[in-house]
Amino acid sequence: CNCRYKSMTNMEKSTWDKLNSHHTVHTGERPFSCPICSQAFRQRQTMQVHIHTHCGERRFQCPECGKRFVKQAHLKTHWMVHTGEKPYRCDVCGRCFSVQQGLQRHAETHTGRRDFPCDECGKSFTRASTLKIHQFIHTGLRPFQCDQCPKAFRYATKLKSHQLVHTGERPFQCDECGKTFSRRRSLVNHGYTHSNETPFKCNSCNREFNNPNRLKLHMHKRFQVVNSSSVTNATRDARTNTKLLRPLPGKQTECD
């Protein structure tokens, strides 16, 4: 209890705090949330270091893409984006990650535990911070405001990506032709034009495309798309859900 804690020596308190902090590794609890972006942490100290990424001086610059960081350790981790190094491997599925935190978050998906349900729609999440971000969908809240234009976003990552529109920064370059992009996903999609891969498939006619935008155009031409977000490229077998599509009146149901 608190009385017992107050009677401890400083060394005993330090040991007690470390034990409590370590205990969250097993429980998955992340009680400390960033007041700016809602990212959750197991330790208060880690959260405080993270907060500096929002307001601290970014003295360490990546020589490859120019991105700046508050800490040299963050630059070192970022450098793996360019080298492709992913030293942290999941023992369950073999997926690899460039940072240990990424592996830890991924490992939670294998436990099957989703202890944080949304009261609005019933969807459950592995972390309270993820639930908090999800709830923006229901409230309509967009807490991440661009300081260059009126646009606002639900996620900090979306704001960061959007801000490249204003800076003109295009840090992702194609090794084949030199074309540059503001987003990594755009570079990945562009790469299919060189490899001749066609991972984006129409479920209605099995026609395949090397670009998700071409698949969307194909769908708009042949179908009335109820939910265009059903077109994703989360995997190489990206495909649309035909339950979300219906043929346009007067159009043939089979594609050319």
C-alpha positions in Angstrom: 0.0 0.0 0.0 1.0 3.7 -0.1 2.0 3.6 3.6 4.4 0.8 3.0 5.9 2.6 0.0 6.5 5.8 2.0 8.4 3.8 4.6 10.8 2.4 2.0 14.4 3.6 1.5 15.2 5.2 -1.8 16.9 2.0 -3.0 13.9 -0.1 -2.1 11.6 2.4 -3.9 13.8 2.2 -7.0 13.6 -1.6 -6.9 9.9 -1.5 -6.4 9.3 0.9 -9.3 11.5 -1.3 -11.6 9.5 -4.4 -10.6 6.2 -2.7 -11.3 7.5 -1.4 -14.6 8.7 -4.8 -15.6 5.4 -6.4 -14.6 3.7 -4.4 -17.5 5.8 -6.4 -19.9 3.7 -9.5 -19.0 0.3 -7.7 -18.6 0.7 -5.6 -21.8 -0.5 -2.6 -19.8 0.6 0.8 -21.2 -0.7 3.3 -18.6 1.2 6.4 -19.8 -0.3 8.1 -22.9 1.2 11.0 -24.9 -1.0 14.0 -24.5 -0.3 15.1 -28.1 -0.7 11.9 -30.2 -2.1 9.4 -27.7 0.6 6.9 -28.2 0.8 4.7 -25.1 3.9 3.6 -23.1 4.7 1.3 -20.3 7.0 3.7 -18.5 6.6 7.4 -17.7 10.2 8.1 -18.6 9.8 6.6 -22.1 6.7 8.8 -22.6 8.6 11.9 -21.6 11.4 11.1 -24.0 8.7 10.6 -26.7 7.1 14.0 -26.1 10.3 15.6 -27.1 9.8 14.3 -30.6 6.9 16.7 -30.9 8.6 19.8 -29.6 12.3 19.2 -29.2 15.1 20.4 -31.5 15.8 17.9 -34.2 19.6 18.1 -34.4 20.3 14.8 -36.1 19.7 14.7 -39.8 19.5 11.6 -42.1 22.1 12.1 -44.9 20.0 10.0 -47.2 16.5 11.7 -47.1 17.1 14.8 -44.9 14.6 13.8 -42.2 15.6 15.1 -38.7 15.4 13.5 -35.3 15.6 14.6 -31.7 17.9 11.8 -30.7 20.8 10.1 -32.4 19.3 6.7 -31.5 16.2 7.6 -33.4 18.3 8.4 -36.5 20.1 5.1 -36.1 16.7 3.3 -36.1 15.4 5.3 -39.0 18.6 4.5 -41.0 17.3 0.9 -41.2 14.5 2.2 -43.5 17.1 2.9 -46.1 19.3 -0.2 -45.5 16.3 -2.5 -45.3 17.6 -4.1 -42.1 15.0 -5.8 -39.9 16.8 -7.5 -37.1 13.8 -8.3 -34.9 11.9 -11.5 -36.0 8.6 -12.8 -34.8 9.0 -16.4 -33.5 5.4 -17.2 -34.4 5.1 -16.1 -38.0 8.5 -15.0 -39.1 7.7 -11.4 -39.8 10.6 -9.1 -39.2 10.8 -5.5 -37.9 13.4 -2.8 -37.8 12.6 -1.8 -34.2 11.9 -3.9 -31.1 8.8 -1.9 -30.3 7.3 -2.9 -33.6 7.9 -6.5 -32.9 6.3 -6.1 -29.4 3.2 -4.5 -30.8 3.0 -7.2 -33.5 3.3 -10.0 -30.9 0.1 -8.8 -29.3 -1.8 -9.8 -32.4 -0.9 -13.5 -31.8 -2.1 -13.7 -28.2 -5.7 -13.2 -29.4 -6.4 -11.0 -26.4 -8.4 -7.9 -27.2 -9.4 -6.4 -23.9 -10.4 -3.0 -25.0 -13.9 -3.0 -26.8 -15.5 0.0 -28.4 -18.8 0.9 -26.7 -20.1 2.3 -30.0 -19.5 -0.6 -32.5 -18.2 -3.5 -30.4 -14.9 -3.7 -32.2 -12.1 -4.8 -29.8 -8.4 -3.8 -29.6 -5.3 -5.0 -28.0 -4.4 -1.6 -26.5 -6.3 1.3 -24.9 -4.4 3.8 -27.1 -5.6 2.0 -30.3 -9.1 2.1 -29.0 -8.8 5.8 -28.2 -7.7 6.5 -31.8 -10.4 4.3 -33.2 -13.1 6.2 -31.4 -12.2 9.3 -33.5 -14.2 7.6 -36.2 -17.4 7.8 -34.2 -16.8 11.2 -32.7 -15.6 12.8 -35.9 -12.7 14.3 -34.0 -9.6 15.1 -36.0 -7.1 16.3 -33.5 -4.1 16.6 -35.8 -4.3 20.0 -37.5 -2.1 21.1 -40.4 -0.5 24.4 -39.6 -0.3 25.3 -43.3 -3.9 24.7 -44.4 -7.3 23.9 -42.9 -7.0 20.1 -43.2 -7.1 18.0 -40.1 -6.5 14.3 -39.6 -7.4 11.5 -37.1 -3.9 10.1 -37.1 -0.5 11.8 -36.6 1.0 9.6 -39.3 -1.6 11.0 -41.8 -0.7 14.5 -40.9 3.0 13.9 -41.3 2.4 12.4 -44.8 0.1 15.3 -45.7 2.7 17.9 -44.7 5.0 16.7 -47.4 2.5 18.3 -49.9 3.5 21.7 -48.5 7.3 21.1 -48.1 7.6 19.4 -51.5 9.7 16.7 -49.9 9.8 13.5 -51.8 12.2 11.3 -49.8 11.5 7.9 -51.5 13.3 7.3 -54.7 13.0 4.5 -57.2 16.3 2.7 -57.8 15.2 1.8 -61.4 14.3 5.1 -62.9 15.0 7.8 -60.2 11.4 8.9 -59.8 10.7 10.2 -56.3 7.7 10.0 -54.1 6.4 11.6 -50.9 5.1 8.3 -49.5 6.7 4.8 -49.2 3.5 3.1 -50.3 3.5 5.1 -53.6 7.1 4.0 -54.2 6.1 0.3 -53.6 3.2 0.6 -56.0 5.4 2.3 -58.6 7.9 -0.6 -58.3 5.3 -3.0 -59.8 5.6 -1.1 -63.1 9.2 -2.3 -63.3 8.7 -5.8 -62.0 5.6 -6.5 -64.1 3.8 -7.8 -61.0 0.0 -7.4 -61.0 -1.0 -7.8 -57.3 -4.3 -5.9 -57.5 -7.1 -8.1 -58.7 -10.7 -7.6 -59.5 -12.8 -10.2 -57.8 -15.6 -10.0 -60.4 -13.5 -10.7 -63.5 -10.1 -11.7 -62.2 -8.5 -9.0 -64.2 -5.2 -7.9 -62.6 -3.5 -4.6 -62.4 -0.1 -3.3 -61.3 -1.5 -0.2 -59.7 -4.3 0.2 -57.2 -5.5 3.4 -58.9 -6.0 1.5 -62.1 -8.0 -1.1 -60.3 -10.2 1.7 -58.8 -10.7 3.2 -62.3 -11.6 -0.2 -63.6 -14.1 -0.6 -60.8 -15.7 2.8 -61.3 -16.0 2.1 -64.9 -17.8 -1.3 -64.5 -19.4 -1.0 -61.1 -20.8 1.5 -58.7 -18.3 1.4 -55.8 -20.2 1.5 -52.5 -17.0 1.8 -50.4 -13.8 2.7 -52.4 -11.7 2.0 -49.3 -12.3 -1.7 -50.0 -9.5 -1.4 -52.5 -6.4 -2.0 -50.4 -2.9 -3.1 -51.0 -2.3 -4.6 -47.6 -0.9 -7.8 -49.2 0.4 -8.8 -52.6 -3.0 -10.5 -53.2 -4.8 -7.3 -52.6 -8.4 -7.7 -53.8 -11.8 -6.0 -53.4 -14.8 -7.4 -51.6 -17.5 -8.1 -54.2 -20.2 -7.7 -51.5 -19.4 -4.0 -51.5 -19.9 -3.7 -55.3 -23.0 -3.8 -57.5 -23.1 -3.6 -61.3 -24.1 -0.2 -62.7 -27.5 -0.2 -64.5 -27.2 -1.1 -68.1 -23.6 -2.4 -67.7 -22.5 -5.9 -68.4 -21.7 -7.8 -65.2 -18.6 -9.5 -66.7 -15.6 -7.3 -67.4 -13.6 -7.2 -70.6 
